[in-house]
Amino acid sequence: MLIDKFALLSRTTLDFKISIIIYVTIIIVSSVMLLLNRKKKSKKINYVFLIAILFSTFRIGIIHNPIFFKIADAGISLEDIGWRQKDVLRTERKRFFQIGPYDYLAVGSSQTAAIYNRYARHHKRIGVFSLAGMGPLDFILYQDYIKNCFPKTILLYLSDFDLCKAPNLSGATLAPFQSISKVKNLFNLVWNYGLEGDFAEFFISNYLPEYRFQFIFKGVVNKLFGKSKATPHPDTQLLEKHNTIDSHIDALNDKLKNGSTWVDINLKMVEIFLQWCDTNRIKVIIIEGDYHPKALRLNLKIHKTVSEKIRQSAEKFHADYIDREDLLDFNESDFSDAVHVNAKAGYTFTERLIRILDALVKSKKFQLGVIPA
């Protein structure tokens, strides 16, 4: 049992170990200074040391504790906190440990998870990094977490479904810490699209993780006292408000019809992510995304326009682009709603995709994790 605990500790990330060392050092130093200062009876200085001890203890016990996130994930239901929040709990728990490496890492929203999850559970070469409603903005915000998965090649499943919606800044408030330069660059980007009003909460949560994780404590209150349930993520509201596939398709059509405003800013964010992958020598393969054929037939024009723009962006940053016609087409019966395929269809699609990619590797048309210098 003790050996297992040491093995678990050895798999923790360097950032986690450094954080623990820093906070433990603060506790030790503050405790020593508090003891030495007792004779001087300087209450103000004692309060400073006491606050430092309490603050560091809280950070170790909550913010930097994988056990806390595991307990929270197990004890708080989806209805108590919401889809994105539930995914964040699982992502936070995993971030403390070194996972991977993967030959292929699929990154994206629940649509991506629906396609790749079943295959990934049976094949360790492929991993899935997914959050409910994850979009191009989240690709940037979760770069460090994605890198911690040690992917050789990243798979993106992108279409107008991903680019024809406003960047989710409410979801960004749950994202991990961002550098000052990245926060500044993102603010300048959203300013041009009138989204700066939603930026303040993201800014606060970025520098105050206690604020970022307040949803956990609200979830506990909901669980214990039966308070109002969490507000669903905008994408999942489609499912909850429209309980048939046809009504779900109608709602999706409305979003896509009015979503061309957001294509450029989302495409810019995709390019920022592709540039980051390029800099870090991570191969990216973009697969032309899809959704229910009934909806696709009504949105062919915007779908083709956005797909071509994504292709052009891929070419700028050494990413490969795979057309739908080169892969398995999903039929109406493959979809459980307007955007998510069922597990069987996802497994078949992924199996064929990996077989094609492995054949390209074998023929030396490209190498996993290798991009041109």
Protein Blocks (a to p, Z undefined) as FASTA:
>chain_A
ZZmmmmmmmmpcfklmmmmmmmmmmmmmmmmmmmmmmmnopaklmmmmmmmmmmmmmmmm
mmmofklmmmmmmmpcfklnojklmmmmmmmmmmmpcedjdfbdceddfklmmmmmmmmm
momkbccdddehiafklmmmmmmmmmmnopabdcddddfklmmcccdfklmmmpccddfk
lmmmmmmmmmmnopmmmmmmmmmmmmmmklmmmmmmmmmmmmmnopacddddfklmmmmm
mmcfklmmmmmmmmmmmmmmmmmmmmmmmmmmmmmmmmnopacddddddddfklmmmmmm
mmmmmmmmmmmmmmmnopacddfklmccddfklpcblmbccfklmmmmmmmmmmmmmmmm
mnopacehiacZZ
